[in-house]
Amino acid sequence: MDTKQELWDCTKAKYEIPNAAKDWVLERIRESWRKNRRELKRDHYDRWENDEVRLLQRPKNVTECQFIELLLYWKSKKFQAQMEEIKTQQGSNKYPINAFSAVMGAKTSGTCKTAWRGVTKTSLKILNDGSKSSLNGTNDVVQQMEERMRKMRIRSRNRRELFEKKLLQM
């Protein structure tokens, strides 16, 4: 069972997405899942002292069976050891690390951590086979869009002035 492939198949069935966007889509799904899991742990595990209270306070969108599995995972020795290692390394500040990278392995996209990443150097190179002409083409497109926006602002200003003149004439 390949979870990534299942997620991709499900997404493709629901939306019309080109295959070239597969990595981007899977990365967005991963980011969303990480955020959800982090908030779930913060709001429904760390906040409460024992599992009985945690179960009573579990979110409605998570089944009891799933939540029990999460509780067991968060209490596992493996998870606790990973968190201790992360705390120790972050405490030393010699080699600060990301918790996700420590658990899942390092895979950077060349951007700073944000909720929704944009275009990266790597994705541009993959998409355009690393040709500099594509970057120049991108700059040209940006310049064209800026010119269109400038013209739209002028038209909008002209319309506003015309409207104000008509108002004054009434």
RANOR-V886624 format. One line per field, one symbol per residue. ss: DSSP state (@ for helix, = for strand, . for the rest). burial: I if it has 16 or more other ideal C-beta (glycine too) atoms within 10 Angstrom, else O. A space follows every 50 residues. Layout:
BEGIN
ss=???
burial=???
END
This chain:
BEGIN
ss=..@@@@@@@@@@@@....@@@@@@@@@@@@@@@@@@@@@@@@@@@@.... @@@@@@.......@@@@@@@@@@@@.@@@@@@@@@@@@@@@@......@@ @@@@................@@@@@@@@...@@@@@@@@@@@@@@@@@@@ @@@@@@@@@@@@@@@@@@@.
burial=OOOOOOIIOOIOOOOOOOOOOIOIIIOOOOIOOOOOOOOIOOOIIOOOOO OOOIOOOIOOOOOOOOIOOIIOOIOOOOOOOOOOOIOOOOOOOOOOOOII OOOOOOOOIOOOOOOOIOOOOOIIOOOOOOOOOOOOOOOOOOOOOOOOOO OOOOOOOOOOOOOOOOOOOO
END
